[in-house]
Amino acid sequence: MPDRSPHVAYFSPLQPVPSGISQYSEDLVPWLARAVRLDLFVDGYTPLLADTLRPARIRQARRYRPTRYDATLIHMGNSPAHNYMVPVATAQPHILVLHDIVLHHLMVWRAVQARGGRETYRREMRARYGVAGEHVAALVLRGQNPNAMFEYPLNEDLIRAARLVVTHSPSSAAWVERLVPGTQTRIVPMGVPPFPRHDAAAARERLGIGRDTFVVLSLGHVNPFKRMPAVFRALRRLADDVPDVLLLMAGGDSPNYDVPRLARFAGVERYVRRLGYVADDALPDIFAASDVCVNLRYPTAGETSAAVLRLLSAGLPVIVTDTGAFSDFPDDAVLKVAPDAFEGETLIAFLRALATDAPLRRAAGENGRAYALREHGMRRVTEQWLAVIGEVTGRTLAPERIITPPVVQSTPVPPVAQSISRTAPVAPNVGVAALPDACIAPIADALAMLGLAEDDAMLTRVARTMHDLGMREPGRGRQS
């Protein structure tokens, strides 16, 4: 008999595209593709992990024909990696999956690629958000990266075009409904596989960390929104009570964001070890060697952090900012710091308590792990995706359709992929250093926030485009 499963088109970046949503889809697709017929649409490349995504089929976006599919899932994020999806997302009804509610940075990137895009962007900001929006556009076009960008998401056209909008958290769904009243939203939690637990003592020995050192982990790209000055100040105060303390920083830095200078200014250099970019296969040791993770972020683009969910799955206590999707976590699963005048006091109180109370640390870690496994397990999340697809297609898709995929050993990213995400070659005479710093700095920070901090080639292309369009340092040529 022919397969009566719904035929579903699935748009998402995949490795080697450096995006957290790539990893999200690589976790989900092997589950979903065994319950429905799934075609993955990418933008002109072959995914590194194509074999592990079977039975899903890889397709190029230019070959997408909507009439061939019962449903289309468009996984949209605030990153140029999703640029190829925008025309599809606005052309016909579909299931729009908003990994980030704010798409402002993506839309600015799209604007600077097109001739006349600067003025189009300015006019659109005024038409949608009035004089205040036009003012923010003027700041952006002068090379600034104001926090107010988060207040103007530039996502309304995509939301209105969608048949259904899926988010990963209640707060994000509520945000969508405020932006476009009447939007049909559904909440499907982000799925994460259970994280393997390693022996802490052995992991510390391999990393050269003392058995009794209190290790605070900072995971992910460091940019101005990660609240590192507050973390460094708390670390300095913690060291007065717990001299054997270490802040382990795993992840790249935003270009032009001087983390060593911030550490020196706070007087915590001797307590900080920076690992830079680390491959996925190094994370189990790093997680096992750590006592607690601090993952602050403000403002928020409405994203759900896969990194936090993995940390919880590994049994680590996690301190987060009490905002956006982080606020939706149960109070016994994470420790929440409000982004207010008492942020520093709350953070140091949590760190002192965790550093001096081992049973509290264990309880906080186990609570978080139980929550992650219960609410964000891959089978549970796949069931909820089948409910959404079934609703759109008018079919009943029973949970019995779900087949657990085989366990795949993690494969280190080959050198060619590392060069794409970390040190892509820059053409002679058009390097970053040759372009105005007023162009480089804000765009570098924006790319870092989008998970593209180490894509030097993209940074160079965007900065050079801005330079050629006349977006120059104040006092050095044409102004916006």
N, C-alpha and C positions, 0 to 999 in steps of 0.2 A: 504494500500500500504506500502511496506517496505520503511524505512527511507533512502533517497538517499543522506543524508548529508555525507560529507567526514568523514572518521574514522581517528582520529588524536591521536597519542601517544604524551604525554607531560611529559618530565623529568624535575623535579624541586625538591629541598628540600622544606619541609613543616614543620610547627611547629609540634613537639617540637624541631626540628633542629634550633639552634639559628642563623638565617641568614636573612638579609634584603630581600633576594630573596624569602624566604618563605612567607613573608608578601606580596610582590609583586604578587606572584602567587595566594595567597588567595584572593586578590582583583580582579585579572583578571579572574580566572577560572569560577566563577559563571556567568559571562557575556559570556565567550567564549563557555562554555559547553551547553548553550541554543541555540547556533547557529550551532554547529558541534557536532558529537559524540566524546567525549573526554575521554581518559583513562589516569590517572595520575600514573606515575611510580616512586615509592619511594624505599628506600634501607633498607627493613627489619623492618619497624615499621608501626604503625597505626597513621595517622595524627590526631592531637588533634581536628581539626575543620572539620573532614571528613563529618559530616552531612551538614555543610554549603556549601560544595563544590559540592553537587549534582546539576544536574544529572551526573556530572563526576563520573567515577568509579575508585576506588583505586586499583592499581595493584602493585605487587612486581617486581622489576627490573629483577630478575632471570627468570621471565615468559615472558619477552618481546620477541616477534617474529615479525621482521620488515615486513614480507610479509603480515601480517594481517592489515596493516595500509596504508592509502593513503598518509600520511605525518607524519613526526616525528619532534617535537620541542624539542631541547635540550637547556635548560637554564643554561648556563655555567658561573660560577663565580670563583674568585680567592680564593678558600676556600676548605678545605678538605671535606666539605659537598657535593662537586660535584665530588668527586673521582670516585664514581661508574658509572658516565656517560662517563668517558674518553674512555673506550674500545668501548662503543656504538658509540661515536662521531667519532672514527677513523675507524669504520668497514664498513660503507656504507654511501652514500650521504643522507643528512638530512638538516633540517633548524637549523643552529647553532645560538643561541641567545647569544651574548657576552655581559653580564652585566658588565664585566671588560675586557678590552683589554689585560692587563698584567695578565698572568697566572703563572708567575714565582714562586710565593710562593706556589701555589698548586703543581707545578711540583717538587719543592724541597721537599715538604712534601711527595709526592709519592716516591721520590728517597730514602728518609731515611727509608721508610718502607721495602724496598727490600734489600736482601743481595747483596752486591756489587753495591748498588745504588749510592754511593758517586762517584765512579769512572765512572759509566755510566753518571752521571750528568756532571762531569767535561769534559768527552769526547764530550758529546752533546753540551755543551757550546762552546767548541773550534770549533767543526764542523760547527756550525751555525753562530757563531759570531767572530771566529778567536781568536787571542791572547788576545784581550781586553776582550772577553767573558770568556776565561779561567781564566784570572786574577780575574774577578768578582766571578767566581765559587770558586776560592781558598779562597777569603775573606769570602764567605758564609760558606764554609766548615770549616773555622776557627772560626765559631760562630759569624760572623759579619752580619749586615743587611744593606749593603750600599744602598744609594739612586740609584746607578747605576743599581740595579736590575730592576728598572722601564724601563730602556732602552733596556732590553733583555727580551721580553715578553714570550718566549717559547710557543707560541700558533700556530706556522706556520703549524704544522701537522694537527691540528684540522681545521684550516681555509681551507687548501687544500682539506680535505676530505668532506667538506660541499658542498651541492648543492647551498645553499644560506646562507649568513651571515646577521643577523639582529642586528643592534645596536639601541641605544636610542637617539643618537645625531649625527649631521653631522660631528663633529670633530672626533668622534670615528669611523665612517664609513670611513673617509679619512685616518685614522691611519691604519685600516685594509687593505685598498687598497694600501697603501705604503708598508706594510709588505709583501703582496702577490699580486703583480700586476695582474690584470685580474679577481680578485675575484668579484663575483656578490654580491653587498650589497644592503640592503633596510633599511630604517630608520622608526622605529615605536616608537613614543614617549612613555615614561613610563606613565602609567595611575595612577591617584590617585583619590580616592573618595573625594567629597567636605568635608572639615573639619568643624565640628560644631563650631559655635562661642558661647562663654560663656560670661557672664557679667564680665567685668574686675574688677569692684569694689568688687563684691562678691568673685571672684577668689582670689584677693589679701587678702581679709579678711580671707579666709580659709587657705591661705598659710602664713599668718602672715607678709605680706609685706605692707608697708605704701602706702597710696593713692598717694602721690606725689613723691615716689621714682622712679628714672629712672632705669628700669630693662633691663639689657643686658642678653640675653639667649645664653648659649652654650649647644648645644644638641648633644648627641651621645657619643660613646666611645672616651676617650681622649688618644691620642698616639702622638709620636713625629712628625707626619705629620700634626697635627691639628694647628700648629703655636701658641701654647698657650703662650710661652714667649712674642711674639709680642702682643698678646691680653692683657696680664697682664701689659705690659709697657704702652699700650694705656689706659688701665683702670686707671693706676696711674696718668697719665696726665689729663685724663677726670675728676678725682676726685678733681683736683685743681679748676676746673670751676663749677662742678656740685657735691657738697659734698654729696648729698643724692643719691648715685648711688649704684647699686647692680649687681654683676655678678652672675647669677643663672646657675649653672652647673648641667645638668641633663644627667646622663649616667655614666657608670663605667669607671675606669681607667685601662690603660695597666699596668700589673704587672711590677714592677721595673722601672716605670716611675713616679717619685715622684712629683706629682702635688702640694701638700702642700708646699714642699720645694721651688718649682718654685714661688709660690705665696708669700712666705716669702721673698725670694730673691728680688722680685719686689716691696715689701712693700705694697701689696694689700690684705693681709689676712682679714682685717676687712671689705672689700668690697665684699668678695666672700662667697657664700653659696653653698655647694656641696650636692646635693641630692642623688648622687649615682644612681644605677639602678632604673628606674621608670617604672611601668606598663603602658600599653597603655591607660588604662582608667583614668590615672592621667594627661595625656598630655593636654586635653582641658583646664584645670585650669592653667597649666604652660604656655601654649601659650597665654591665655587670660590675664594673669598677666604680660606678658613681653611687652616691647616697641619695641625691635629690637633683631634680632638674628645675631650673628657672627658665620659663618660656613666656616672658612678658611681651605684649604687643599693643600699641595704641598710637594712632587710631586704627580701626579695623575696616577691612573691605568686605566684611561679611563672610569671610572664609572659615572653613573648618580645618583644623590643623591635623594632618595625617601624622606628623611627627609627634604631637602630643598623644595621640591615640596609640602609637607604637610604644611610646615611653610607658603609658599606663599598662599596656599589654605585657610589658616586660616587668611590671611590678615596682616601678620607680615612683616615689612621691613626686608630684609635679605642681609647681607654683605658676599660676597663670594670671593674666589681667582679667578683672571682672568686667568684661565687655563682650558684646556680640555673641558669637557661638560659644565662647568660653563660659559665658554666664549660664548657658543651658546645661553645662555639666552639673551633676548632683554635687551638693556641698560636701559629701563624704568621699567623692571620687578625686577631687583636686582641691588645692588651697588657692583661694582667690584674693587678689590684691586689687583694690579699687584704684583707678588712675586719677587720684585726687591729691590734695595737699598732704595726706597722711600715707602716701604710697611707700615712702622710704621706711617709716616706722613699722608699717604692717609687714613689709618684706623682711626687715631684720628680726622682727618678733618670730616670724615663721621659721627663719633659718636657725635662730638660736634654739628654738624648741626642738627642731628636727636634729640639730647637731648634738644636743645633750640628752635626748630621750630616744634610745634605740627602739623600745617597744612602740612608741608613737610612729617612728619611721616605718617599722614593719607593718603596722596597722594601716597607715595611710597608703602604702604601696599595695597591700593586698586588697584594700577597698577599690582602688583604681583599677587593678587588674581584673577583679571580679566584674566591675562595671563594663570594662572594655570587652571582655569575652562574652558577657551576657547580651549587651546591646549592639555591639559592633562586629560580632562574628560573621564570617563570610556567608554561611548558610542562611542565617536570619536575614541578612541584607539582601541576598539573592531572592528570597521569598518576597520581600517587599518590592523589589524591582519587577518580579513577575506580576504582582498585583497591579502595578502602574501600567505595564504593557497590556495586561489583560483588560484593564479598564478602557484603554484607548482603542484596542482592537475589537472589543466586544467578545472576548473569549475567556473562558475560565481556565486559568493556568495553575493547576494544583501543585503544591510543594513537592509532591512525589516525582515531579519531572526533574528535580535537581539531583545531579550526580556529582559527588565529590571528585574534583580533578586530581590527577596524580601529583604527588609532591615532587616539585622540581628543585634540584639543587641550584642555589644561587650561582650565577655565572658572573665573574668579574667583568666590568665593562672593558672591552678591548681598547688598546691604545688609541685607535682611530676615533672611537667615541669619546674618550677622555679629551682628545684634542678639540673636538667640537664643543664640549661643554666647559672646558677650562682654558685652553690656550690656542684658540683658533688663530692661524697665521694672519697677520695684517700686511696688506700690500705695501710695498716700499713707498715712502714719501707721503703716506696718508695716515700715519699712525696717530694714536690718540694725543700724544704730546704735541703734535703740530696744530691742534685745533684749540679754539678759545676755551679756557677753563670754565667760563660762565655757561658754555654749552655742555661741557662734559659732566660737571658735577651733578646737576639735578637729574640729567638723564641716566647717569650711572646709578644714582640712588634709586630711581624709579625701576630700572632694570633689575637691580638687586632685590627690591621688594617683590618683583615678579618671579624671582627664582632664576634670574639670568645674569647674576652678578659677574660670573666668570666667562661670559661669552664676549670676549674682547672684539671679535669681528662685528658682532651686532652693535656694540657700543660705538665702534668707529663709524659704521654706516649711518647710524642715527645722528651722531654728532656732526658728521660731515654734511649730511643732508640739511640739518638745521643751520649750519654755517653757510652753506650755499644759498639758502633761502633768506639769509640776512638776519638770522637770530644771533646777534653778536653781543659781545660784552658791552655794557653800557659805556658810552663815550667813544666807541670804536666803530662807528658806522651806523647804518640804517637801523632804526628802532621800530618796535611794533606799535 
